[in-house]
Amino acid sequence: MILIPAVDIKGGRCVRLLEGRADSETVFSDFPEEMARRWVEQGAERLHIIDLDGAFEKGPRNFSIIKAIVKATRIPIQIGGGIRDLKTVEAYLSLGVAQVILGTVALKDPQLVQDSCRMFPGHIMVSLDARDNRIAVEGWTELSDRDPVDLVKQYQDWAVKAVIFTDIARDGTQKGPSVSSTRRLARATSLPLIAAGGISILTDVQSLAPLEGDGLAGIITGRAIYSGTLNLKEAMDWLKKNTGTTNI
């Protein structure tokens, strides 16, 4: 299992939101590239980057910053936020990112997911962000009536690389992960699952580790490593000693 630092970009800065609300940002750095390099220097093996402006404005807005991060870090990067067409998927992959994350569009335009997986096999992830087992879309500003469990069954058939699951009621709160909803989704699919939301301290990471047997392959952490309640290296070392190698 792998621990993945998040670098969320809004207005050209590295920020974290509370429960996905655009009006609740905390700025951690004016230089996202520097934050990305910090996590790599501490041993991160993968980065999770989200263009928050892109998510809210429905199109890439921080392309040059993301390009600089890819060039500076040279580890696998998964990128999401406002990706709505094949042209954008191809543009990001041409930078050298490992995977492109499809979020809202995966629900509203499932054909794009299928086409992307066919054209770029192994390079497409799908993000399922939910509250009370209802999928949230449009930068988490809208709740649909779809259950994430229903969707992951489709993504298996389309050969999606992995599914990222965020319980948005926990995201940025540092109140602990939603183990039950994560387990529920992990057991519903054979695809590797990456969990996000609520991580605060090492015991939160440890609480998710037993889900490895259900298919949990990774954990994304953001606010906790920025605020210092979680030591990234300590948590990564613990996972290496107590879980198996990642399959993402």
N, C-alpha and C positions, 0 to 999 in steps of 0.2 A: 504494500500500500504506500502511496506517495502523498506528501503534503505539498500543496501548491499555493504559493503566495499570489495574492491578487493585486493588480495595479489598475485601479479605476481612474479614468481620465475624464475630467470635466473642465471646460474653459481653459484647457492647456495645463491644468494642474492635477496632481494626484490627490484624490479625495476619497472619502467613504460616506455613503448615505445611510440614513436610519430607516429601515423597513422599505427601502427603495424610493423614498420620497425626495424629489428634486430640491425641495426647499429645506432639507435637513442635512446639508453636507457639512463635513468637517474636512478642512484642507490640511493635509499632512506634508505636502511639499509642492513647491512651484516648479519642480523639475522631475517629472515622472521617470525620465531616463536614469537619474541618479538613484531613485528608489529601486528601480529594477536591478541596477548593478549591485546595490547593497544586498538584495536577497540572493543574487547569484554568488556573490563573494562569501555568503554564509552557507553556501552549499545547495541552494535550490536547484532542482533538476528540471523544473518546468515552471512557466509563468502563465497566469491567467489574466489576460488584459481585456478590459471592457471600455469601449468608447461610449461613455454615458451620454455625451451630446448626441452621438449617432443614434442611441437607443430612443432618446426623446424626440429627436428631429427626423428620424426615419431615414438616415443616410450617413455615411462616414463623415466625421468632422475633425478627426485628429490623426489623419493618415501619416503626416510627416513625422509626428512624434512616435507613432508606432513603428515606422520605418527605422527611426533612430534607435529605438529599443532593440529591435531585431538585430541590427548591425552591431550594437554594443554588447549584447549578452550571449548570443550564439548557443542558446539552449532551446529545447522545444517550447514554442509559445502557442497557446490557444487564444484566439481573438474573437470577440463578439461585440455586438452593439450596432444596430442599424443596418445589418446586412440583409438586403432584400432582393438581390438579383445575382445571376451567374457572373456578370461582369465584375461585381464587387468581390465575390468569392475568388475569382481568378486573380484579381488585382492583389488581394492579400496574400494568396498563396505564392504569387510571383515574388513577394518580398522575402519569402523563406519561412513563413510561419508554418508550424506543424499541422494545426487544425483550425478551421473556421467554424465558429459556433453560430448556428441558426436558432433564433429564439421565436419572436412573434410570427415571423414568416412561416415557420414550420407548422403552425396551426392554421394560418390563413391561406397559405399556398403550399400544400403538401407536395405538389408536383415539383416544386423547386428543390425540395429535399431529395426526392428521387433522382432528379436530373443531376444534382450536385454530387450525390453518391456515385452515380454511374460515371460521371466525367472525371471526378477526383476521388477515386476509391481510397479509403483510409484517412481522408483529410476532412471529414465532416462530422462534427458533433452537434447534438441538439440540446438546447437548454430548456428545461421545464421548470418554470418558476410558479409556485403555487401557494395559496393560502387556504387552509381548511379543505385541502384536496380539490381545489378549483384552480385551473390554470390562469395565471395573470399574463397580460400582454401589454404591448405599447409602453415599454419602459415601466411595467408594473402598475400603470395607471388604470387599467381595466381588468375586471375579473370575468372570465368566460364560465360556461357551465360544463366544461370538459374536465374529466378526471385524468390526471397524468397516467394512471395505470392503463387506461384505454389506449393512450397514444403510444406507449413504449412497445406495445405488441406490433404496431405498424412499423416502427423504426427498426425492429429486428429484421424484418423481411427486406428492408431497403439497405441493409449493411451499413448502418450508421456506426461510426467508430466508437462512440461512447455517449452516454446521456449525463448531463449535468443537472442535478436537482437542487433547487434552492427553496427552502421554506421561508418566504419573505416576511413572515411574522417574526422570524428570528434574526433576519439579516441585519447586521450592524448593531444588534442589541447586546451582544455578548452574554446572552442569557442561557447559553447552552444549545446544542443542536437538537433537532427533532428526530430522535432515534427511531421512534415508532413509524413516522411517515416515511423516513428514509428506508427502513427495513421493508415496509410495505411495498415500496416501489422496486427495491432491489430484487425482491422475491418474484416480482411480476415479469422480469425480463432476464434474458441471458446476456444482454449487453453489459459491458462494464459501466458502473455507475460512479459518478463523482458527486460528493455531497458538499453543500455550501450553506452557510447561515448559522449564526449563533455561537461560533467557536470563541471561547474566551481564555481558557487555561488548558494546561496539559491534560487534565482529567477529562475535558470535553473531547479531545482527540482520542484518548483512551476509551471513552464510552462508545465511539464509533468503530473502533478496531475489530470487535467481534463480528461486525457485519461483513467482514472480508469473505466469510464463508457463504454469504448470500449474494456476493458479486460486487461489493463496494471496493473500488480500485483506488480511489483518491479522495482527498479532503481539501477544500479550498479555505484558506484563511486570509482575512483582510485586517479589519480594525484591531484585532488582538495583537498582531505583530507590530502594528504601527504604534499602538498605545503602550506596548511593552508588557501586557499581561501574559503573553505567550512568547517564550523564547523559541524562535524558529529552529535553530540548530538542535536544541534539546529535544524538541518534538520530533524532528526528522530522525534524529538518532534513535529515539525510542521506537518509532515505527519500523526502522530498519532491523532492530533487534527482535521485535515482537510480531512482525507480520512478514508476509512473503513479498516477492518482487512484483512490481506493478505490471499490468497487462495493457497499459495505454501508452 
